[in-house]
Amino acid sequence: MRLTGLGQTFKVKVSADDVARGKPQPDVFLEAARRLGVSPQGMIGIEDSGNGIRALKAAGMKVIAVPTPEIPLSADTIAMSDVLLPSLEVYDLALLETLK
């Protein structure tokens, strides 16, 4: 985050080091919701991994899946996703409105 300058972009930052259990458990996403003071059901996550998608769903959040060639997703993991994007290049804020 420091190297890219994105650290100041986000209100809160949570990593696996901040919670008891990592993905596919929902702890990291639930902790982010807690720190933001919002309901997990009102949040949307973007993930490229099966464990991340499982964790978002277990947290009760909406999922935007963006698989990469290095981390292919299984059909059942893709089915858990609310939206499947071929890349982040096609992401735009209007997409979020469709997930409300």
MMTF fields as JSON, N, C-alpha, C and O atoms, coordinates in Angstrom:
{
  "mmtfVersion": "1.0.0",
  "mmtfProducer": "UNKNOWN",
  "numBonds": 399,
  "numAtoms": 400,
  "numGroups": 100,
  "numChains": 1,
  "numModels": 1,
  "chainsPerModel": [1],
  "groupsPerChain": [100],
  "chainIdList": ["A"],
  "bondAtomList": [4, 2, 8, 6, 12, 10, 16, 14, 20, 18, 24, 22, 28, 26, 32, 30, 36, 34, 40, 38, 44, 42, 48, 46, 52, 50, 56, 54, 60, 58, 64, 62, 68, 66, 72, 70, 76, 74, 80, 78, 84, 82, 88, 86, 92, 90, 96, 94, 100, 98, 104, 102, 108, 106, 112, 110, 116, 114, 120, 118, 124, 122, 128, 126, 132, 130, 136, 134, 140, 138, 144, 142, 148, 146, 152, 150, 156, 154, 160, 158, 164, 162, 168, 166, 172, 170, 176, 174, 180, 178, 184, 182, 188, 186, 192, 190, 196, 194, 200, 198, 204, 202, 208, 206, 212, 210, 216, 214, 220, 218, 224, 222, 228, 226, 232, 230, 236, 234, 240, 238, 244, 242, 248, 246, 252, 250, 256, 254, 260, 258, 264, 262, 268, 266, 272, 270, 276, 274, 280, 278, 284, 282, 288, 286, 292, 290, 296, 294, 300, 298, 304, 302, 308, 306, 312, 310, 316, 314, 320, 318, 324, 322, 328, 326, 332, 330, 336, 334, 340, 338, 344, 342, 348, 346, 352, 350, 356, 354, 360, 358, 364, 362, 368, 366, 372, 370, 376, 374, 380, 378, 384, 382, 388, 386, 392, 390, 396, 394],
  "bondOrderList": [1, 1, 1, 1, 1, 1, 1, 1, 1, 1, 1, 1, 1, 1, 1, 1, 1, 1, 1, 1, 1, 1, 1, 1, 1, 1, 1, 1, 1, 1, 1, 1, 1, 1, 1, 1, 1, 1, 1, 1, 1, 1, 1, 1, 1, 1, 1, 1, 1, 1, 1, 1, 1, 1, 1, 1, 1, 1, 1, 1, 1, 1, 1, 1, 1, 1, 1, 1, 1, 1, 1, 1, 1, 1, 1, 1, 1, 1, 1, 1, 1, 1, 1, 1, 1, 1, 1, 1, 1, 1, 1, 1, 1, 1, 1, 1, 1, 1, 1],
  "groupList": [{"groupName": "MET", "atomNameList": ["N", "CA", "C", "O"], "elementList": ["N", "C", "C", "O"], "formalChargeList": [0, 0, 0, 0], "bondAtomList": [1, 0, 2, 1, 3, 2], "bondOrderList": [1, 1, 2], "singleLetterCode": "M", "chemCompType": "L-PEPTIDE LINKING"}, {"groupName": "ARG", "atomNameList": ["N", "CA", "C", "O"], "elementList": ["N", "C", "C", "O"], "formalChargeList": [0, 0, 0, 0], "bondAtomList": [1, 0, 2, 1, 3, 2], "bondOrderList": [1, 1, 2], "singleLetterCode": "R", "chemCompType": "L-PEPTIDE LINKING"}, {"groupName": "LEU", "atomNameList": ["N", "CA", "C", "O"], "elementList": ["N", "C", "C", "O"], "formalChargeList": [0, 0, 0, 0], "bondAtomList": [1, 0, 2, 1, 3, 2], "bondOrderList": [1, 1, 2], "singleLetterCode": "L", "chemCompType": "L-PEPTIDE LINKING"}, {"groupName": "THR", "atomNameList": ["N", "CA", "C", "O"], "elementList": ["N", "C", "C", "O"], "formalChargeList": [0, 0, 0, 0], "bondAtomList": [1, 0, 2, 1, 3, 2], "bondOrderList": [1, 1, 2], "singleLetterCode": "T", "chemCompType": "L-PEPTIDE LINKING"}, {"groupName": "GLY", "atomNameList": ["N", "CA", "C", "O"], "elementList": ["N", "C", "C", "O"], "formalChargeList": [0, 0, 0, 0], "bondAtomList": [1, 0, 2, 1, 3, 2], "bondOrderList": [1, 1, 2], "singleLetterCode": "G", "chemCompType": "PEPTIDE LINKING"}, {"groupName": "GLN", "atomNameList": ["N", "CA", "C", "O"], "elementList": ["N", "C", "C", "O"], "formalChargeList": [0, 0, 0, 0], "bondAtomList": [1, 0, 2, 1, 3, 2], "bondOrderList": [1, 1, 2], "singleLetterCode": "Q", "chemCompType": "L-PEPTIDE LINKING"}, {"groupName": "PHE", "atomNameList": ["N", "CA", "C", "O"], "elementList": ["N", "C", "C", "O"], "formalChargeList": [0, 0, 0, 0], "bondAtomList": [1, 0, 2, 1, 3, 2], "bondOrderList": [1, 1, 2], "singleLetterCode": "F", "chemCompType": "L-PEPTIDE LINKING"}, {"groupName": "LYS", "atomNameList": ["N", "CA", "C", "O"], "elementList": ["N", "C", "C", "O"], "formalChargeList": [0, 0, 0, 0], "bondAtomList": [1, 0, 2, 1, 3, 2], "bondOrderList": [1, 1, 2], "singleLetterCode": "K", "chemCompType": "L-PEPTIDE LINKING"}, {"groupName": "VAL", "atomNameList": ["N", "CA", "C", "O"], "elementList": ["N", "C", "C", "O"], "formalChargeList": [0, 0, 0, 0], "bondAtomList": [1, 0, 2, 1, 3, 2], "bondOrderList": [1, 1, 2], "singleLetterCode": "V", "chemCompType": "L-PEPTIDE LINKING"}, {"groupName": "SER", "atomNameList": ["N", "CA", "C", "O"], "elementList": ["N", "C", "C", "O"], "formalChargeList": [0, 0, 0, 0], "bondAtomList": [1, 0, 2, 1, 3, 2], "bondOrderList": [1, 1, 2], "singleLetterCode": "S", "chemCompType": "L-PEPTIDE LINKING"}, {"groupName": "ALA", "atomNameList": ["N", "CA", "C", "O"], "elementList": ["N", "C", "C", "O"], "formalChargeList": [0, 0, 0, 0], "bondAtomList": [1, 0, 2, 1, 3, 2], "bondOrderList": [1, 1, 2], "singleLetterCode": "A", "chemCompType": "L-PEPTIDE LINKING"}, {"groupName": "ASP", "atomNameList": ["N", "CA", "C", "O"], "elementList": ["N", "C", "C", "O"], "formalChargeList": [0, 0, 0, 0], "bondAtomList": [1, 0, 2, 1, 3, 2], "bondOrderList": [1, 1, 2], "singleLetterCode": "D", "chemCompType": "L-PEPTIDE LINKING"}, {"groupName": "PRO", "atomNameList": ["N", "CA", "C", "O"], "elementList": ["N", "C", "C", "O"], "formalChargeList": [0, 0, 0, 0], "bondAtomList": [1, 0, 2, 1, 3, 2], "bondOrderList": [1, 1, 2], "singleLetterCode": "P", "chemCompType": "L-PEPTIDE LINKING"}, {"groupName": "GLU", "atomNameList": ["N", "CA", "C", "O"], "elementList": ["N", "C", "C", "O"], "formalChargeList": [0, 0, 0, 0], "bondAtomList": [1, 0, 2, 1, 3, 2], "bondOrderList": [1, 1, 2], "singleLetterCode": "E", "chemCompType": "L-PEPTIDE LINKING"}, {"groupName": "ILE", "atomNameList": ["N", "CA", "C", "O"], "elementList": ["N", "C", "C", "O"], "formalChargeList": [0, 0, 0, 0], "bondAtomList": [1, 0, 2, 1, 3, 2], "bondOrderList": [1, 1, 2], "singleLetterCode": "I", "chemCompType": "L-PEPTIDE LINKING"}, {"groupName": "ASN", "atomNameList": ["N", "CA", "C", "O"], "elementList": ["N", "C", "C", "O"], "formalChargeList": [0, 0, 0, 0], "bondAtomList": [1, 0, 2, 1, 3, 2], "bondOrderList": [1, 1, 2], "singleLetterCode": "N", "chemCompType": "L-PEPTIDE LINKING"}, {"groupName": "TYR", "atomNameList": ["N", "CA", "C", "O"], "elementList": ["N", "C", "C", "O"], "formalChargeList": [0, 0, 0, 0], "bondAtomList": [1, 0, 2, 1, 3, 2], "bondOrderList": [1, 1, 2], "singleLetterCode": "Y", "chemCompType": "L-PEPTIDE LINKING"}],
  "groupTypeList": [0, 1, 2, 3, 4, 2, 4, 5, 3, 6, 7, 8, 7, 8, 9, 10, 11, 11, 8, 10, 1, 4, 7, 12, 5, 12, 11, 8, 6, 2, 13, 10, 10, 1, 1, 2, 4, 8, 9, 12, 5, 4, 0, 14, 4, 14, 13, 11, 9, 4, 15, 4, 14, 1, 10, 2, 7, 10, 10, 4, 0, 7, 8, 14, 10, 8, 12, 3, 12, 13, 14, 12, 2, 9, 10, 11, 3, 14, 10, 0, 9, 11, 8, 2, 2, 12, 9, 2, 13, 8, 16, 11, 2, 10, 2, 2, 13, 3, 2, 7],
  "groupIdList": [1, 2, 3, 4, 5, 6, 7, 8, 9, 10, 11, 12, 13, 14, 15, 16, 17, 18, 19, 20, 21, 22, 23, 24, 25, 26, 27, 28, 29, 30, 31, 32, 33, 34, 35, 36, 37, 38, 39, 40, 41, 42, 43, 44, 45, 46, 47, 48, 49, 50, 51, 52, 53, 54, 55, 56, 57, 58, 59, 60, 61, 62, 63, 64, 65, 66, 67, 68, 69, 70, 71, 72, 73, 74, 75, 76, 77, 78, 79, 80, 81, 82, 83, 84, 85, 86, 87, 88, 89, 90, 91, 92, 93, 94, 95, 96, 97, 98, 99, 100],
  "secStructList": [7, 6, 6, 6, 6, 4, 4, 4, 6, 7, 1, 7, 7, 7, 7, 4, 4, 4, 1, 1, 1, 7, 6, 6, 1, 1, 2, 2, 2, 2, 2, 2, 2, 2, 2, 2, 6, 7, 7, 4, 4, 4, 7, 3, 3, 3, 3, 1, 1, 2, 2, 2, 2, 2, 2, 2, 2, 2, 2, 6, 7, 3, 3, 3, 3, 7, 7, 5, 6, 6, 5, 7, 7, 7, 2, 2, 2, 2, 2, 2, 7, 1, 3, 3, 7, 1, 7, 4, 4, 4, 7, 7, 2, 2, 2, 2, 2, 2, 6, 7],
  "xCoordList": [0.822, 0.0, 0.872, 0.56, 1.934, 2.815, 3.483, 3.595, 3.927, 4.638, 3.758, 4.242, 2.483, 1.584, 0.916, 0.366, 0.959, 0.261, -1.206, -1.934, -1.648, -3.056, -3.416, -4.596, -2.436, -2.699, -3.611, -4.395, -3.52, -4.34, -5.706, -6.569, -5.906, -7.17, -8.263, -9.441, -7.868, -8.831, -9.004, -8.041, -10.259, -10.6, -10.064, -9.538, -10.201, -9.651, -8.921, -9.21, -7.977, -7.239, -7.199, -6.857, -7.548, -7.539, -6.838, -7.1, -5.95, -5.276, -5.479, -6.042, -5.019, -5.124, -4.384, -4.711, -3.397, -2.658, -3.516, -3.177, -4.624, -5.476, -6.602, -7.33, -6.751, -7.869, -7.364, -6.239, -8.228, -7.842, -7.753, -6.866, -8.673, -8.726, -8.696, -9.375, -7.911, -7.835, -8.895, -9.71, -8.871, -9.807, -9.6, -8.455, -10.63, -11.973, -12.932, -14.125, -12.42, -13.264, -13.539, -12.703, -14.669, -15.05, -14.443, -14.751, -13.597, -13.124, -12.575, -12.909, -11.742, -11.117, -12.173, -12.068, -13.18, -14.224, -15.175, -15.637, -15.46, -16.311, -15.617, -16.262, -14.319, -13.563, -13.551, -13.65, -13.433, -13.488, -14.847, -14.916, -15.915, -17.256, -17.383, -17.942, -16.863, -16.93, -16.189, -16.704, -14.988, -14.197, -14.859, -14.724, -15.568, -16.278, -17.602, -18.18, -18.083, -19.36, -20.547, -21.567, -20.417, -21.5, -21.847, -21.051, -23.042, -23.49, -22.77, -22.648, -22.293, -21.671, -22.61, -22.153, -23.899, -24.864, -24.941, -25.47, -24.431, -24.413, -23.088, -22.867, -22.211, -20.878, -20.706, -21.391, -19.778, -19.439, -17.932, -17.161, -17.522, -16.1, -15.703, -16.51, -14.459, -13.899, -12.817, -11.9, -12.926, -11.981, -11.567, -12.313, -10.358, -9.862, -9.626, -9.237, -9.85, -9.577, -10.827, -11.751, -10.83, -11.939, -12.114, -13.239, -11.018, -11.121, -11.641, -12.394, -11.256, -11.753, -13.242, -13.976, -13.685, -15.116, -15.911, -16.971, -15.405, -16.088, -16.176, -17.197, -15.102, -15.08, -16.073, -16.774, -16.141, -17.107, -18.534, -19.344, -18.842, -20.19, -20.507, -21.617, -19.549, -19.757, -19.993, -20.667, -19.444, -19.646, -20.982, -21.395, -21.66, -22.948, -22.828, -23.774, -21.671, -21.424, -21.678, -21.686, -21.885, -21.985, -20.571, -19.599, -20.475, -19.172, -19.055, -19.892, -17.993, -17.579, -16.332, -15.3, -16.44, -15.315, -14.566, -15.159, -13.237, -12.381, -11.241, -10.148, -11.506, -10.475, -9.285, -9.397, -8.162, -6.949, -6.498, -6.851, -5.727, -5.244, -4.418, -4.409, -3.735, -2.9, -3.728, -3.268, -4.94, -5.795, -7.166, -8.111, -7.294, -8.595, -9.623, -9.293, -10.859, -11.944, -12.751, -12.971, -13.188, -14.043, -15.448, -15.817, -16.212, -17.578, -18.429, -19.252, -18.249, -19.062, -18.683, -19.538, -17.423, -17.004, -17.552, -18.018, -17.496, -18.066, -19.555, -20.081, -20.236, -21.683, -22.007, -23.108, -21.079, -21.287, -21.223, -21.728, -20.615, -20.394, -21.67, -22.493, -21.818, -22.957, -22.688, -23.608, -21.419, -20.991, -19.647, -18.792, -19.47, -18.195, -17.669, -18.332, -16.476, -15.848, -14.621, -13.909, -14.369, -13.172, -11.883, -10.811, -12.002, -10.85, -11.364, -12.522, -10.507, -10.89, -10.991, -11.519, -10.5, -10.594, -12.041, -12.333, -12.95, -14.356, -15.204, -16.403, -14.584, -15.288, -15.619, -14.808, -16.829, -17.155, -18.151, -18.778, -18.285, -19.123, -20.599, -21.322, -21.052, -22.443, -22.749, -23.886, -21.745, -21.92, -22.392, -23.198, -21.9, -22.275, -23.762, -24.379, -24.335, -25.775, -26.602, -27.675, -26.109, -26.851, -26.829, -27.623, -25.938, -25.799, -26.517, -26.494, -27.144, -27.829, -29.035, -29.733],
  "yCoordList": [-1.187, 0.0, 1.26, 2.244, 1.214, 2.388, 2.621, 3.756, 1.532, 1.667, 2.251, 3.004, 1.917, 2.399, 3.714, 4.386, 4.087, 5.288, 5.044, 5.976, 3.798, 3.476, 3.438, 3.446, 3.399, 3.325, 4.415, 4.182, 5.592, 6.71, 6.73, 7.527, 5.865, 5.814, 5.123, 5.458, 4.165, 3.335, 3.809, 4.138, 3.832, 4.258, 3.273, 3.678, 1.989, 0.95, -0.079, -0.264, -0.737, -1.823, -2.978, -2.796, -4.167, -5.359, -6.461, -6.661, -7.168, -8.303, -9.544, -9.474, -10.666, -11.923, -11.836, -12.558, -10.96, -10.79, -10.154, -10.236, -9.523, -8.812, -9.67, -9.221, -10.89, -11.743, -13.127, -13.508, -13.874, -15.209, -16.226, -17.08, -16.129, -17.123, -16.441, -15.437, -16.992, -16.453, -17.046, -17.868, -16.62, -17.121, -18.629, -19.079, -19.408, -19.076, -18.682, -18.488, -18.566, -18.066, -16.584, -15.907, -16.064, -14.681, -13.614, -12.432, -14.005, -13.095, -11.762, -10.708, -11.795, -10.559, -9.592, -8.382, -10.118, -9.255, -8.763, -7.623, -9.615, -9.182, -8.105, -7.174, -8.235, -7.22, -5.892, -4.829, -5.948, -4.717, -4.041, -2.823, -4.815, -4.255, -3.635, -2.549, -4.33, -3.811, -2.485, -1.534, -2.415, -1.181, -0.035, 1.128, -0.364, 0.663, 1.045, 2.082, 0.199, 0.465, 0.231, 0.912, -0.733, -1.042, -2.521, -3.345, -2.84, -4.224, -4.945, -4.397, -6.162, -6.919, -7.105, -7.16, -7.201, -7.396, -6.187, -6.294, -5.062, -3.869, -3.655, -2.61, -4.647, -4.496, -5.368, -6.376, -4.956, -5.68, -5.904, -4.984, -7.125, -7.433, -7.86, -8.42, -7.594, -8.022, -9.04, -8.764, -10.217, -11.299, -12.021, -12.085, -12.567, -13.369, -14.819, -15.624, -15.168, -16.53, -17.212, -16.561, -18.526, -19.303, -19.102, -18.943, -19.106, -18.91, -17.526, -17.366, -16.534, -15.179, -15.076, -14.426, -15.713, -15.71, -16.427, -15.955, -17.565, -18.296, -17.45, -17.45, -16.737, -15.894, -14.746, -14.443, -14.105, -13.016, -13.528, -12.901, -14.667, -15.229, -15.612, -15.369, -16.204, -16.576, -15.347, -15.433, -14.207, -12.955, -12.307, -11.351, -12.826, -12.264, -11.103, -10.333, -10.971, -9.853, -10.263, -11.449, -9.27, -9.487, -9.699, -9.177, -10.476, -10.846, -10.48, -10.849, -9.746, -9.538, -10.401, -10.154, -11.413, -12.305, -11.824, -11.521, -11.76, -11.365, -12.384, -12.136, -13.525, -14.564, -14.147, -13.324, -14.737, -14.507, -15.847, -16.899, -15.82, -17.083, -17.897, -19.127, -17.21, -17.901, -18.592, -19.548, -18.104, -18.664, -18.97, -18.213, -20.056, -20.362, -20.691, -21.266, -20.32, -20.584, -21.781, -21.971, -22.585, -23.719, -23.214, -22.096, -24.038, -23.671, -23.389, -22.474, -24.16, -23.921, -22.611, -21.957, -22.224, -20.941, -19.788, -18.79, -19.923, -18.889, -18.741, -17.629, -19.859, -19.831, -19.081, -18.548, -19.028, -18.286, -16.775, -16.007, -16.362, -14.941, -14.259, -14.867, -13.006, -12.217, -11.638, -11.456, -11.349, -10.809, -11.437, -11.606, -11.779, -12.298, -11.331, -11.07, -10.803, -9.881, -10.547, -11.28, -10.298, -10.867, -10.187, -10.79, -8.924, -8.184, -6.927, -6.543, -6.302, -5.052, -3.898, -2.839, -4.085, -3.031, -2.739, -1.644, -3.69, -3.47, -3.038, -2.791, -2.95, -2.519, -1.036, -0.236, -0.677, 0.74, 0.867, -0.111, 2.062, 2.28, 1.968, 1.658, 2.046, 1.709, 0.26, -0.081, -0.582, -2.001, -2.153, -3.034, -1.306, -1.384, -1.154, -1.767, -0.288, -0.013, -1.261, -1.441, -2.122, -3.335, -4.358, -5.298, -4.184, -5.144, -4.728, -5.468, -3.578, -3.117, -3.956, -3.709],
  "zCoordList": [0.0, 0.0, 0.0, -0.671, 0.739, 0.763, -0.582, -1.045, -1.205, -2.483, -3.576, -4.421, -3.573, -4.621, -4.27, -5.143, -2.996, -2.563, -2.267, -1.927, -2.391, -2.145, -0.657, -0.306, 0.193, 1.62, 2.14, 3.059, 1.57, 2.017, 1.347, 1.717, 0.369, -0.363, 0.441, 0.319, 1.256, 1.978, 3.414, 4.107, 3.834, 5.191, 6.229, 7.265, 5.946, 6.822, 5.98, 4.798, 6.611, 5.98, 6.963, 8.132, 6.488, 7.33, 6.551, 5.365, 7.224, 6.591, 7.451, 8.543, 6.948, 7.696, 9.033, 9.975, 9.113, 10.373, 11.466, 12.647, 11.077, 12.032, 12.605, 13.49, 12.112, 12.53, 12.905, 12.582, 13.597, 14.062, 12.924, 12.915, 11.968, 10.897, 9.533, 9.313, 8.632, 7.282, 6.367, 6.786, 5.127, 4.128, 3.966, 3.997, 3.8, 3.377, 4.513, 4.276, 5.728, 6.814, 6.572, 5.974, 7.011, 6.703, 7.607, 7.454, 8.536, 9.58, 9.058, 9.6, 8.021, 7.536, 6.986, 7.185, 6.303, 5.751, 6.848, 6.807, 7.813, 8.92, 9.753, 10.235, 9.918, 10.66, 9.904, 10.516, 8.596, 7.795, 7.968, 8.134, 7.929, 8.121, 9.511, 9.668, 10.511, 11.882, 11.993, 12.581, 11.436, 11.508, 10.746, 11.125, 9.682, 8.915, 9.555, 9.23, 10.472, 11.122, 10.205, 10.315, 9.298, 8.37, 8.427, 8.878, 7.966, 7.906, 6.77, 5.675, 7.012, 5.926, 4.729, 3.587, 4.982, 3.903, 2.97, 1.864, 3.396, 2.56, 1.842, 1.23, 1.919, 1.333, 0.096, -0.078, -0.754, -1.971, -1.963, -1.693, -2.26, -2.333, -3.729, -4.471, -4.084, -5.362, -5.048, -4.275, -5.648, -5.368, -6.627, -7.605, -6.586, -7.698, -7.306, -8.152, -6.056, -5.612, -5.066, -4.577, -5.163, -4.627, -3.138, -2.664, -2.388, -0.936, -0.6, 0.361, -1.367, -1.139, -1.421, -0.677, -2.489, -2.832, -1.752, -1.343, -1.288, -0.21, 1.06, 1.747, 1.361, 2.561, 2.452, 3.417, 1.294, 1.099, 1.267, 1.949, 0.646, 0.748, 2.193, 2.666, 2.894, 4.295, 5.165, 6.192, 4.763, 5.497, 5.157, 5.813, 4.13, 3.727, 2.76, 2.589, 2.127, 1.212, -0.228, -0.556, -1.083, -2.522, -3.062, -2.517, -4.143, -4.686, -6.162, -6.986, -6.465, -7.853, -8.034, -7.411, -8.889, -9.157, -10.386, -11.421, -10.247, -11.366, -11.429, -10.92, -12.055, -12.092, -12.952, -13.86, -12.634, -13.414, -13.992, -13.459, -15.07, -15.637, -14.631, -14.681, -13.728, -12.743, -11.654, -11.03, -11.434, -10.387, -10.987, -10.764, -11.739, -12.332, -11.249, -10.212, -11.51, -10.569, -11.036, -12.232, -10.077, -10.409, -10.739, -10.378, -11.417, -11.799, -10.568, -10.59, -9.485, -8.283, -7.601, -7.003, -7.683, -7.114, -7.942, -7.392, -9.246, -10.117, -9.847, -9.848, -9.615, -9.348, -8.057, -7.923, -7.112, -5.859, -6.069, -5.25, -7.145, -7.405, -7.888, -8.572, -7.526, -7.995, -9.373, -10.17, -9.648, -10.94, -11.281, -10.412, -12.544, -13.032, -14.083, -15.087, -13.844, -14.792, -15.401, -14.715, -16.683, -17.304, -16.832, -16.85, -16.41, -15.879, -15.179, -15.347, -14.404, -13.737, -14.727, -14.388, -15.921, -16.932, -17.32, -17.802, -17.121, -17.477, -16.275, -16.412, -15.115, -13.897, -13.998, -14.465, -13.552, -13.37, -12.224, -11.817, -11.72, -10.548, -10.788, -9.841, -12.025, -12.329, -11.989, -11.665, -12.062, -11.7, -10.259, -9.958, -9.376, -7.965, -7.775, -6.904, -8.57, -8.471, -8.758, -8.183, -9.643, -9.983, -8.855, -8.855, -7.905, -6.808, -5.533, -4.55, -5.527, -4.319, -4.023, -3.039]
}
